[in-house]
């Protein structure tokens, strides 16, 4: 850093020495300032301005615009492997960027239209960092959104601070986002923070409602027709507006039309002209929308132009439009109380619509295209068939398309340059006709939302026109393809082969949208299927989808056994629709690799050895704007047997994307099976895991593993109370204070209850003393049969009074629609039963280990007091007891599970949670590999007996430590002995693992 600071000092000195000259507008221009001061300063921040590394154009660290001409684009765009993170706009020193509002507006507009968090403005004399999540207004002064200002005289002392915010290292290590969150936005005068995607969506939605109400109230159209035609009109208007900013051929402008007295007629002419020129189907047909009045149209058009519009349409990339349209597609117009309103389409599913991060999309696409295009000629590329069978707004197809264009362009650069054009800015360009041919022959999509189909077509057409100008399109008639054979409407999981179409009613057909695969790609299989399939749980599938559709999922797919998620069958469907050697690349939740319901999918992938790469993002949150927590992974398959695959762990998205500190390991495919996948990136740990699985059986074969009880009345807790709530007691009764009232509870209906609430209670370790001051009302006999009302009233009248007094909290939904509890078996006479009937007899007179399910450290606490425990599989507690006829006693099982090797394995196969926690619930413990001992082998037998005896001695010590009469010296001796025994037990189990 000292050497860099010295160079900063030299720049600052040189600038200060002749500052009057540099600030003379007639003597010193922006070009000179960039080459002499701004470029060197950015280089000192680590940025490779001139691409000395020789990276491919798509991966350049810095995209620069012409130094001498006004291009209408940012002067510098700083990227992370081609993904723009912020813009830098340069001015000459004579421009007073601190007080002149125009450069600030321009800089913010660039950044905001590109959907970036910040942009930088500098004339070297000053450097200002702007928050570009705030919509820019022409009336704003230069201070709006400014989160940092630096004078050149501060560059030396504050260089580290500047570096933390906008250096290459900050971007590439992921500190950029953290530093912005922690340092800048907290002190910025924010104004209204509304990024371009949210702002544009807000405008579009206002147009939808305004247009919808006019068409309904004045023209009487149905709401379905209104939804269709409004989307069509919005696509048309946005398409024309983007074409204008890109200087593409059209002979009239929307803005000029908006100034006409009669807009409708002129707009009709423009649309017909556009239809003739572009011929894509986008402008074909009759325009119902032209039944509108002039003013509504005029208002919409004016919002798309300066000064009302903050948009820079040539910077709104297709992926940003994709994000906007993903949210657009989540809602539709409905009729409510004779008014047109917007409502979520899948309101009942309560799904959170978020788009896949661009970094993830780019990685997946580059990874697959690099594989399938390797050493292929442009002619061979045109034979590739690539699809997204749940395409949404088309973000994956857009990126695939761009990648194919780039690959073909680079092939011509290296092999036949006369086939491409050169734009004079060290860039070659593929002719429009070639781009069009790639789109028509290679790109395919399916979606169950008809409007998503139209949006995908729209976005792909805009991508085709990207970087085109009027000269490059001159003389070409019928510019755009129709894409009606490329992007199709339907349910890609239900086809004519897996459902009896003739037996479907009309409403069934509308709900299911059976897809005919012969309509796409001539019915042929695909080379690549890629995307982010829908995630829908079994419960939502059963409750919300057509029953005939659900039956197909259950009957026709291997991966839908028991509980499942819809993305399981999308993986299976993708495999079915791939050619041999074809590739599938999906981003899906990582829990399929560990949870019980993922067993069938794991089996399918493992038995066929299809896995080529598996990237696990652990607890890293990719969908940060989602209201839901999703733990993600990328699954890359190839439909041919793989002897090995690449396993990658990611705990820092920026580092992974920039290839810094990559954690990966090539793993033999044989390690995968239907059991939870145990994968790590350290070779020695992987070898240890393989050892653990050898000579092992699932723990459930040698122990009973069961969940706790579930009352479904925990908020507030009705059934249980703690010692501090007990006022006094007799031999038969507790008098308690609960919910600001006093009650009596019969002791004979109570069981001791283990449910840690305090921090001190929750941090128990395996060999700690197990105790509880809690009691729970248990309205069941020893056989798990519910006491009837007559018994409750006669034998337990005080308890029954207490329960009735809290009836509003206990009443089940099944007998009262206002009920708070879900109690599937409830009747009017059994309203006081627990929410679930599981484990009611499991705790009868059995020693057990109480297992803390969600914890950082092992907790297998020994209990011999018949404590009931709170239920859970990803949180709460479960229990382990000895199995009939098993040779393994509880003390040995406890020692085995507590060992660091077992704990390491559990941290891998248990589901990850934020904060470093992992789950060790019943579904995980059932499958834990348990090493089998040979009791005829003296060494094995001796180890076993010693572990059991030492475990029992620890329990004896725990009893002695609870004696209130124990002396300090005695306590110290016992604690030392206990520590020794715990360490010795661990050493003995280590020997078991080495056997």
Beta strands, then each sheet from edge to edge (+ up, - down):
strand 1: 62-64
strand 2: 76-80
strand 3: 83-90
strand 4: 118-122
strand 5: 126-131
strand 6: 146-151
strand 7: 331-336
strand 8: 339-344
strand 9: 386-388
strand 10: 420-422
strand 11: 428-430
strand 12: 443-447
strand 13: 487-489
strand 14: 491-495
strand 15: 514-515
strand 16: 526-531
strand 17: 578-589
strand 18: 611-616
strand 19: 632-638
strand 20: 644-649
strand 21: 663-668
strand 22: 696-698
strand 23: 703-707
strand 24: 720-721
strand 25: 726-729
strand 26: 733-738
strand 27: 741-746
strand 28: 750-754
strand 29: 774-777
strand 30: 848-852
strand 31: 854-855
strand 32: 860-863
strand 33: 868-869
strand 34: 877-882
strand 35: 912-913
strand 36: 917-919
strand 37: 929-931
sheet 1: 1+ 2- 3+ 4+ 5- 6+
sheet 2: 7+ 8-
sheet 3: 13+ 12+ 9+ 16+ 17+ 19- 18+ 20+ 21-
sheet 4: 10+ 11-
sheet 5: 14+ 15+
sheet 6: 22+ 37-
sheet 7: 23+ 34- 30+ 32-
sheet 8: 24+ 29- 28+ 33+
sheet 9: 25+ 26- 27+
sheet 10: 31+ 36- 35+
end
